[in-house]
Amino acid sequence: MVLSLIEISVKDGIDVRNSATPAGQIWKSALQYVTTCPGCAAVFWAPRTEPHTIDILVPWESLVYYNSYVVPFQLGLNLTQ
């Protein structure tokens, strides 16, 4: 098993916990999308006590699944910076 630990910063005033808000709907959809990826065992997340930060933990069934999803995503982020 491989674990992804992701830290996301959220703008002040954005509440992803409320699924009645646009931000909450987008957040819910994003988490649901990740759970459909092959090899994703689950998605766990929680707001941190630090302001505007969310931690996400994604256990992957193997390194092959992790590499097929996470690595291309990271490369895309690096290319746009």
N, C-alpha and C positions, 0 to 999 in steps of 0.2 A: 504494500500500500504506500502511496505517495500522498503527502499532504501539501496543499497550497494554502498559504496564509496571506491574505490580501488586506491591505489597509486603504480605506477610501476616505478622503476628506469631502465634507459636504458643506455647502454655503450656509451661513447663518440664516435661520428662519425656515430652512427646508426640513420637512418632517417626512421621512420615508416610511415611518411606522404607521402612518394613517393612509390606508388604501383608498380613502375617499378623495385624496388629493391627487393632482396629476403626478407629482413626484412619487407618491406612494404606489400609484398604478404602474409607473415605469419601473420602479424598484421590484415590485412583485413579478412583473413580466421578465425582468432580467434574471432574477433568481430561478424562475421556472424554466427559462431557456437553458441555464447552466445544468439543471437537473436532467435535461433531455440529452445531454452530450454523452456519447458512449464512454463507459468507464467511470462516470461520476457516481459515487456511492451515496452522496448526500450534500447538502449545503447548510452550514450553520453560520449564523451571523448575530452580532450584538453591537449596540452602540457602546462606545467606550466612555469612560468618565471624562476624558479630555474632550473639550468642546468640538463638535462637528466632525467626529471621527467614527468610522464603523470598521469593525474587524470581521472578516469573512474567512471561514475555514471550509475547504473543499477536500474531502478525501477521494483520491482516485484509486481505482482497482489495481493499476500498475503504472510503471513509468512510461510505457507505450501510450496509454491513454492520456496521461499528463502531457507528454510531448506533442501529441496530435492536436490538443486543444490549446494549452497554455503557451507553448513556445511560439507558434505562429502569431498569436495575439500579442505577445511581448515584442516580437520583431516589428510588428506593425506600429506599435506605440513608439518604438525607438526610431523608426523611419520618419515619423511625423514631427519629431521634436526639433 
